[in-house]
Amino acid sequence: MGGTLSHVKSSRILFAQIRVRSESCASPKAYWVAVKEEYQELSVKAIKYQRTQNLWKEHSRLIYGDNLQPTKFRHTPEEKAEFVRDFLRALRVPSVDLILCHSSALFPGLYLSLENKGISVNSLALVNPTGLDIPRLLKPVWLTKPLVRLSEFPLGYKLTETQVVPFQTLLSQNFPVLLAFSHNDKLISKRTSYKMAEMMVDAKDVIIYDKEGKAHGSGGINPFRKVMAFEKGSHFLFRTYPDIISEAISSFLFHQVENRVK
């Protein structure tokens, strides 16, 4: 299965990514054979990777990468968050005013916001996030459950249970969060989105945008929360209403910066 390991130290950067070979599996038996072969292939690559580790310990300047995306397994939220941290450290960026996350980027965004680790995040904007429930793309559960459990990224099961707590922790700390979602999102149900919204604000404080993109509602008085619901925004709000989304995120960001400066 795929994995990413990255280290940043001074000007030396090592980024190693192990890619999983793609195979078409006509039956469950063929699938398990493919998985077994991947493990064997991974063990060989692990030996090669150990050699790069030895070079790293000897302070050799080494840049190595295989940027082909794995086709069977996705990298975990923790790995994605660590990759972003390493990238920011390499650029010597100690803090980020706002992280913008779309869809399943919600999860690495939560890790980045909660765990400082030398890179502080000051606010979070979530556009069409997957939410903290089982997404539509994983239903029916009886069919997808075995495949989900095999993946490195168990989206929809233990992950949803463990991610509720980090999100609640952020909110309890008055961490600034903007949430924007769509009623007609084909991947994320309306119920799931409102379940997340209710953790942030009262129902009356959700700003509703009708089919013409006109806003209804004030948005409440909490400066650390903003929730926007679009009747016809699709899963890609930033394409359907680019001006509205850009303006909302910009004003939210500048408002948070002003509050910190005061």
Secondary structure as UniProt FT lines:
FT   STRAND          3..9
FT   TURN            10..11
FT   STRAND          12..18
FT   HELIX           28..57
FT   TURN            58..59
FT   HELIX           77..90
FT   TURN            91..92
FT   STRAND          95..96
FT   STRAND          99..102
FT   HELIX           103..105
FT   HELIX           106..114
FT   TURN            117..118
FT   STRAND          120..121
FT   STRAND          124..127
FT   HELIX           136..138
FT   HELIX           141..150
FT   TURN            155..157
FT   HELIX           158..172
FT   TURN            173..174
FT   STRAND          177..182
FT   TURN            183..184
FT   HELIX           190..198
FT   TURN            199..200
FT   HELIX           203..205
FT   STRAND          207..209
FT   TURN            211..212
FT   STRAND          215..216
FT   TURN            223..224
FT   STRAND          225..230
FT   TURN            231..232
FT   HELIX           237..240
FT   HELIX           242..261
//
